[in-house]
Amino acid sequence: MKEKKVPMRMCVGCREMKPKRELIRVVRSPEGAVSMDPTGRKPGRGAYVCKSADCLKRALKQKQLERAFECALGEETSASLIRELESLEGNAE
């Protein structure tokens, strides 16, 4: 039987190619709101980040998410993304 192809995505923080299931999607909705998308099904423009807070912080510091979404992210949006990721990390343990 033929093996299934594993979809690969690049983390915007560490710039490593990883299987899509190992990453979390960050999405900018059509209304402009930026949030985490653990299911990967929300509508809007998406970017992928590792499930570690370090990668997300690096992506925010280097403004990689702002480039991917073509919009400016405020301090409160950045802080809420970090809180969401940390809560997701806590649920996974």
C-alpha positions in Angstrom: 0.0 0.0 0.0 1.2 3.5 -0.9 2.3 5.7 2.0 0.5 9.0 2.5 2.4 12.2 1.9 2.9 14.2 5.1 2.1 17.9 4.6 5.0 20.1 5.7 4.8 23.7 6.8 7.4 26.2 7.9 7.4 27.7 11.4 7.6 31.5 11.1 9.6 31.7 14.4 12.5 29.2 13.8 12.0 28.9 10.0 12.2 25.0 10.2 10.0 22.8 8.0 7.9 20.5 10.2 4.9 18.2 9.8 1.7 20.3 9.8 0.4 18.4 12.9 3.3 19.5 15.0 2.6 23.2 14.4 -0.2 25.5 15.5 -1.9 27.8 13.0 -2.2 31.5 13.8 -5.0 33.1 11.7 -6.0 36.6 10.7 -9.8 36.6 10.2 -11.4 38.5 7.3 -12.4 41.1 10.0 -8.8 41.6 10.9 -8.7 39.8 14.3 -5.6 37.7 15.0 -6.0 34.5 17.1 -4.8 30.9 17.5 -6.4 28.2 15.5 -5.6 24.8 17.1 -8.0 23.0 14.8 -6.7 24.6 11.6 -10.2 25.3 10.2 -10.9 29.0 10.9 -11.3 31.1 7.8 -8.7 33.7 7.0 -5.0 34.0 6.3 -2.8 31.6 8.3 0.7 31.3 9.4 2.3 28.4 11.4 4.3 28.4 14.5 5.8 25.7 16.7 4.0 24.7 19.9 6.6 26.5 22.0 6.3 30.0 23.4 9.9 30.7 22.4 9.1 30.3 18.7 6.1 32.5 19.0 8.0 35.2 20.9 10.8 35.0 18.3 8.2 35.4 15.5 6.7 38.4 17.2 10.1 40.0 17.9 11.2 39.6 14.3 7.8 40.8 13.1 7.3 37.6 11.0 3.6 37.4 11.8 3.1 41.1 10.8 4.8 40.3 7.5 2.7 37.1 7.0 -0.6 38.9 7.8 0.4 42.2 6.1 -0.9 44.2 9.2 0.5 45.6 12.4 0.0 43.6 15.6 -0.5 45.6 18.8 0.9 44.8 22.2 -2.4 43.4 23.5 -2.7 41.1 20.5 0.8 39.8 21.0 0.2 39.2 24.7 -3.1 37.4 24.0 -1.4 35.1 21.5 1.3 34.2 24.0 -1.4 33.5 26.7 -3.4 31.4 24.2 -0.3 29.3 23.3 0.7 28.8 27.0 -2.9 27.7 27.8 -2.7 25.2 24.9 0.7 23.9 26.1 -0.9 23.5 29.6 -3.8 21.4 28.2 -1.4 19.2 26.2 0.5 18.1 29.3 
